Amino acid sequence: MSVSQTAFHTALLDASEAVPEGLSDGVGHPAGSRFSVYRNNVAVSLTEALELSFPAIVKLLGEENFKGLAGIFLRQNPPETPIMMQYGAAFPDFLAGFEPLAHIGYLPDVARLEQAVRVSYHAADATPVDPEVLQELSPEELATARLELAPSLQVIRSPWPIHQIWAYNLEEGSPKPTGGAQSVLILRPEFDPELTPISSGIAAFIIALLRGETLPEANEAAIESEEDFDLSHGLGLLLSAQAITRIKTGEDQ
């Protein structure tokens, strides 16, 4: 008797499910306890992967509560790839839809911040442009310029003080969160991602650039979000963070 992949995966991720009929241990005997051991090992591995990826969420919920939540998540979200480092991308959205935790409104955005850190860490390397290239552009070129940004760059915007919450739980000596919306820039200039709180204008500016808008268009988007946005400050931040990898003008576009 053969076992369908659906039945196998369902039983593998849910300890309440019976061992699939027709599954043997390789020598013709029912899998029984061997399958149970394998199932437990898989669940433990996936839970540990989530714990490593979302340490602030573990701290906020407590280790035992997190393990219970992970068990629910992995039954609803089986791995789509054998690459363990990619497992858990759906966790922030899962938290957003998990009614028992709806009273902790900031939790999904803190998870999105941690997921962005993970994406940044595994992003491809990139070579930054020489800052003089931007300074040498003519006014006509600046009017049509589009900036390509480093693959490791991520921006998370939230109505909650997500960077303060993240730092308070993971960085010794960080002050208690004081409230208010926060936007965070994540970049990996060298080996590890760095998290930097940024203004709403800079966040809107960077997101517009990521959409492929021109420099003037991105500037307008930033001003809509922050009336006194300073374009030179936004560009200076990206240049100092080595985040600009290419400047496209005219025929380059």
JOKADA-V451454 format. One record per pair of residues at least 6 apart in sequence whose ideal C-beta (glycine too) atoms are under 7 Angstrom apart, sorted by the first residue. I is the first residue (numbers start at 0). GAP is how many residues later the second one is. If there is no record, write none. Layout:
i=I gap=GAP
i=I gap=GAP
This chain:
i=0 gap=20
i=0 gap=21
i=1 gap=20
i=2 gap=17
i=2 gap=19
i=2 gap=20
i=6 gap=13
i=7 gap=12
i=8 gap=69
i=9 gap=7
i=10 gap=6
i=10 gap=7
i=10 gap=8
i=10 gap=9
i=11 gap=27
i=11 gap=30
i=12 gap=30
i=12 gap=61
i=12 gap=62
i=12 gap=65
i=13 gap=61
i=14 gap=24
i=18 gap=12
i=18 gap=13
i=18 gap=16
i=22 gap=8
i=22 gap=12
i=23 gap=6
i=23 gap=7
i=24 gap=6
i=24 gap=9
i=42 gap=28
i=42 gap=31
i=45 gap=28
i=45 gap=41
i=46 gap=20
i=46 gap=23
i=48 gap=35
i=48 gap=38
i=48 gap=39
i=49 gap=20
i=49 gap=38
i=49 gap=41
i=50 gap=7
i=50 gap=15
i=52 gap=35
i=52 gap=61
i=52 gap=65
i=53 gap=34
i=53 gap=37
i=53 gap=57
i=53 gap=60
i=54 gap=115
i=55 gap=54
i=55 gap=58
i=55 gap=110
i=55 gap=113
i=55 gap=114
i=56 gap=9
i=56 gap=50
i=56 gap=53
i=56 gap=54
i=56 gap=57
i=57 gap=8
i=58 gap=110
i=58 gap=111
i=59 gap=47
i=59 gap=109
i=60 gap=8
i=72 gap=18
i=72 gap=21
i=76 gap=13
i=76 gap=17
i=78 gap=8
i=84 gap=37
i=88 gap=26
i=90 gap=20
i=90 gap=24
i=91 gap=16
i=91 gap=19
i=91 gap=20
i=91 gap=23
i=94 gap=6
i=94 gap=12
i=94 gap=13
i=94 gap=16
i=95 gap=12
i=100 gap=6
i=104 gap=55
i=105 gap=54
i=105 gap=56
i=105 gap=59
i=108 gap=49
i=108 gap=51
i=108 gap=53
i=109 gap=52
i=109 gap=55
i=109 gap=56
i=111 gap=44
i=112 gap=43
i=112 gap=49
i=112 gap=53
i=112 gap=71
i=115 gap=38
i=115 gap=40
i=115 gap=70
i=116 gap=69
i=116 gap=76
i=116 gap=78
i=118 gap=35
i=119 gap=32
i=119 gap=34
i=119 gap=66
i=119 gap=67
i=119 gap=68
i=119 gap=73
i=120 gap=67
i=120 gap=72
i=122 gap=28
i=122 gap=29
i=122 gap=65
i=123 gap=27
i=125 gap=24
i=125 gap=25
i=125 gap=119
i=126 gap=118
i=127 gap=114
i=127 gap=116
i=127 gap=117
i=128 gap=115
i=128 gap=116
i=128 gap=117
i=128 gap=118
i=130 gap=108
i=132 gap=114
i=133 gap=101
i=133 gap=113
i=136 gap=8
i=136 gap=112
i=140 gap=108
i=140 gap=109
i=141 gap=73
i=142 gap=73
i=143 gap=70
i=143 gap=105
i=143 gap=106
i=144 gap=69
i=144 gap=70
i=144 gap=102
i=144 gap=103
i=144 gap=104
i=145 gap=66
i=145 gap=68
i=145 gap=102
i=145 gap=107
i=146 gap=62
i=146 gap=68
i=146 gap=97
i=146 gap=100
i=147 gap=97
i=147 gap=98
i=147 gap=100
i=148 gap=60
i=148 gap=61
i=148 gap=94
i=148 gap=95
i=148 gap=96
i=149 gap=37
i=149 gap=93
i=149 gap=95
i=151 gap=35
i=151 gap=36
i=151 gap=41
i=152 gap=34
i=152 gap=90
i=153 gap=32
i=154 gap=28
i=154 gap=30
i=154 gap=48
i=154 gap=51
i=154 gap=52
i=155 gap=6
i=155 gap=27
i=155 gap=28
i=156 gap=26
i=156 gap=46
i=157 gap=23
i=157 gap=24
i=158 gap=22
i=159 gap=21
i=160 gap=16
i=160 gap=17
i=160 gap=18
i=160 gap=19
i=160 gap=21
i=161 gap=20
i=161 gap=22
i=162 gap=19
i=162 gap=21
i=162 gap=32
i=162 gap=34
i=163 gap=13
i=163 gap=14
i=163 gap=18
i=164 gap=12
i=166 gap=7
i=167 gap=6
i=167 gap=7
i=167 gap=8
i=167 gap=9
i=181 gap=15
i=182 gap=15
i=182 gap=16
i=182 gap=17
i=182 gap=20
i=183 gap=11
i=183 gap=12
i=183 gap=13
i=183 gap=14
i=184 gap=11
i=184 gap=13
i=184 gap=21
i=185 gap=7
i=185 gap=9
i=186 gap=6
i=186 gap=7
i=186 gap=54
i=186 gap=56
i=188 gap=52
i=188 gap=53
i=198 gap=27
i=199 gap=25
i=199 gap=26
i=200 gap=21
i=200 gap=24
i=200 gap=25
i=200 gap=28
i=201 gap=20
i=201 gap=32
i=201 gap=35
i=203 gap=17
i=203 gap=18
i=203 gap=20
i=203 gap=21
i=204 gap=13
i=204 gap=14
i=204 gap=16
i=204 gap=17
i=204 gap=24
i=204 gap=29
i=207 gap=9
i=207 gap=10
i=207 gap=13
i=208 gap=9
i=212 gap=8
i=218 gap=12
i=221 gap=7
i=221 gap=12
i=222 gap=6
i=237 gap=6
